[in-house]
């Protein structure tokens, strides 16, 4: 069944990928975004098939107007990027919590009965089990640490969506992306930061490459194309009030990631450990069995997909902010 979707944050990295998949699947799409961190170029190839609304999810009027006449809302608008969690936690929470409430109010006002919410792996923070499934306790370990502004905002959003969902919606789905990466994902993430650092380093063998933490910290990276496929599987087959991890079971250390980026530059690295940011997660890898049971199977290993992102960032490294500069809003 073809539907009319409102996608908040639709020019963001993940949002744009979802928008393009929806269009290619024959759906009608309207985007609400203020482009403070989104980029219109990400939807360039489908721009004539998308209705673009300039607006802010913090504005109830903007959300109410943009949601009129749609069948469902896919709510992604949020402030992402770890450095923002530390530097602007009040903005992270304002966009997250106000935006969520405005979306719910607009859906109620227009009798929109379907809501799909983007959550995050940050809701687990320090999971008791790795790989981590969707039923482990959600956690804000220290409310005094501004890093948890993001995870807390996502937890609040999930609780709001689920409890409003029982009464006002026919279908609510929540997905938790795990380290989605790819070309043009922004500059404030580990893969682009490693690429930019490599590109700006002088030659030498081996290159001394400083990182945060010991390098034994782990993540599980999923390429944007695989993520979009996982999202569509959930959208088409997910159960009401269902929560789904979207990621891969391939767990790699940050040291391994740095070494793989180095290989893309044909460089050997000496990884130099450094302090880990307060509240940094030591291990992160999702259990995606629930989504796989619906038919999802990641296609690209990190070894195959990482060079695709590295190549894009090497070509655009002149656009990267100076070292030490604040990125974005």
LINMO-V369830 format. One record per residue. SS is DSSP state (hx for helix, st for strand, lp for the rest). PSI is psi in radians with two decimals (999 if undefined). Layout:
ss=[SS & SS]
psi=[PSI & PSI]
//
This chain:
ss=[lp & lp & lp & st & st & st & st & st & lp & lp & lp & lp & hx & hx & hx & hx & hx & hx & hx & hx & hx & hx & hx & hx & lp & lp & lp & st & st & st & st & st & st & lp & lp & lp & lp & lp & lp & hx & hx & hx & hx & hx & hx & hx & hx & hx & hx & st & st & st & st & st & lp & lp & lp & lp & lp & hx & hx & hx & hx & hx & hx & hx & lp & lp & lp & lp & lp & st & st & st & st & lp & lp & lp & lp & lp & lp & hx & hx & hx & hx & hx & hx & lp & hx & hx & hx & hx & hx & hx & hx & hx & hx & hx & hx & hx & hx & hx & hx & hx & hx & hx & hx & hx & hx & hx & lp & lp & lp & st & st & st & st & st & lp & lp & hx & hx & hx & lp & lp & lp & lp & lp & lp & lp & lp & st & lp & lp & lp & lp & lp & lp & lp & lp & lp & lp & lp & lp & lp & lp & lp & hx & hx & hx & hx & hx & hx & hx & hx & hx & hx & hx & hx & hx & hx & hx & hx & hx & hx & hx & hx & hx & lp & lp & st & st & st & st & st & st & st & lp & lp & st & st & lp & lp & lp & lp & lp & lp & lp & lp & hx & hx & hx & hx & hx & hx & hx & hx & hx & hx & hx & lp & lp & lp & lp & lp & lp & st & st & st & st & lp & lp & st & lp & lp & lp & lp & st & st & lp & lp & st & st & hx & hx & hx & hx & hx & hx & hx & hx & hx & hx & hx & hx & hx & hx & lp & lp & lp & lp & st & st & st & st & st & lp & lp & lp & lp & lp & st & st & hx & hx & hx & hx & hx & hx & hx & hx & hx & hx & hx & lp & lp & lp & lp & st & st & st & st & lp & st & lp & lp & lp & lp & lp & lp & lp & lp & lp & lp & lp & st & lp & lp & hx & hx & hx & hx & lp & lp & lp & lp & lp & lp & lp & lp & lp & hx & hx & hx & hx & hx & hx & hx & hx & hx & hx & hx & hx & hx & hx & lp & hx & hx & hx & lp & lp & lp & lp & lp & lp & lp & lp & lp & lp]
psi=[2.18 & 2.41 & 2.93 & 1.99 & 2.44 & 2.21 & 1.91 & 2.44 & 0.54 & -0.16 & 0.11 & 3.03 & -0.96 & -0.71 & -0.76 & -0.68 & -0.70 & -0.77 & -0.82 & -0.67 & -0.67 & -0.80 & -0.81 & -0.37 & 0.03 & 0.15 & 2.82 & 2.40 & 2.34 & 2.42 & 2.36 & 2.05 & 2.53 & -0.02 & 0.42 & -0.56 & -0.23 & 2.92 & 2.12 & -0.47 & -0.39 & -0.38 & 0.37 & -0.72 & -0.16 & 0.24 & -0.52 & -0.14 & 0.07 & 2.45 & 2.08 & 2.17 & 2.11 & 2.08 & 3.01 & 2.25 & -0.27 & -0.24 & 2.00 & -0.61 & -0.73 & -0.77 & -0.73 & -0.79 & -0.73 & -0.35 & -0.10 & 2.21 & 0.01 & 2.83 & -0.48 & 2.71 & 2.30 & 1.93 & 1.89 & -0.33 & 2.11 & 2.86 & 1.92 & 2.99 & 2.02 & -0.67 & -0.48 & -0.53 & -0.67 & -0.66 & -0.53 & 0.99 & -0.56 & -0.61 & -0.73 & -0.81 & -0.66 & -0.85 & -0.75 & -0.91 & -0.82 & -0.76 & -0.77 & -0.80 & -0.70 & -0.68 & -0.79 & -0.75 & -0.70 & -0.71 & -0.74 & -0.76 & -0.64 & 0.10 & 0.76 & 2.12 & 0.10 & 2.30 & 2.28 & 2.15 & 2.30 & 2.06 & -2.48 & 2.70 & -0.30 & -0.28 & -0.40 & -0.59 & -1.51 & 1.46 & 2.51 & -0.29 & 2.36 & 2.23 & 2.59 & 2.19 & -3.08 & -0.07 & 0.06 & 2.70 & 2.46 & 2.63 & 2.37 & 1.65 & -0.57 & 1.80 & -0.28 & -0.25 & 2.04 & -0.34 & -0.62 & 0.04 & -0.68 & -0.93 & -0.70 & -0.73 & -0.66 & -0.68 & -0.80 & -0.76 & -0.74 & -0.82 & -0.72 & -0.84 & -0.75 & -0.74 & -0.65 & -0.60 & -0.64 & -0.50 & -0.67 & -0.08 & 2.67 & -0.47 & 2.14 & 2.26 & 2.49 & 2.30 & 2.50 & 1.70 & 2.55 & 1.78 & 1.07 & 2.36 & 2.91 & -3.08 & 2.50 & 0.72 & 0.02 & 3.10 & -0.20 & 0.69 & 2.84 & -0.73 & -0.94 & -0.61 & -0.69 & -0.72 & -0.81 & -0.75 & -0.76 & -0.78 & -0.47 & -0.05 & 2.59 & 2.80 & 2.80 & 2.78 & 2.01 & 2.79 & 2.30 & 2.06 & 1.77 & 2.50 & 2.93 & 2.39 & -3.02 & -0.37 & -0.21 & -0.17 & 2.54 & 2.72 & 2.93 & 1.93 & 2.36 & 2.30 & 2.59 & -0.64 & -0.73 & -0.70 & -0.82 & -0.64 & -0.76 & -0.70 & -0.79 & -0.63 & -0.78 & -0.78 & -0.71 & -0.53 & -0.07 & 2.62 & 2.61 & 2.36 & 0.38 & 2.50 & 2.26 & 2.18 & 2.44 & 1.99 & -2.68 & 2.88 & 0.08 & 1.77 & 2.21 & 2.62 & 2.76 & -0.56 & -0.77 & -0.74 & -0.81 & -0.74 & -0.69 & -0.67 & -0.73 & -0.71 & -0.58 & -0.43 & 0.06 & 0.70 & 2.48 & 2.33 & 2.56 & 1.80 & 2.19 & 1.93 & 2.70 & -3.07 & 2.50 & 2.32 & 2.47 & 2.17 & 0.05 & 2.43 & 2.32 & -0.68 & 2.44 & 2.06 & 2.17 & 2.63 & 2.03 & 0.37 & -0.62 & -0.75 & -0.63 & -0.56 & -0.37 & -0.14 & 0.11 & 2.44 & 1.97 & 2.47 & -0.59 & 2.21 & 2.88 & -0.65 & -0.58 & -0.58 & -0.52 & -0.77 & -0.49 & -0.72 & -0.74 & -0.75 & -0.73 & -0.78 & -0.56 & -0.68 & -0.38 & 0.29 & -0.45 & -0.35 & -0.17 & 2.55 & 2.72 & 2.69 & 2.33 & -0.14 & 2.66 & 2.43 & 2.23 & -2.73 & 999]
//
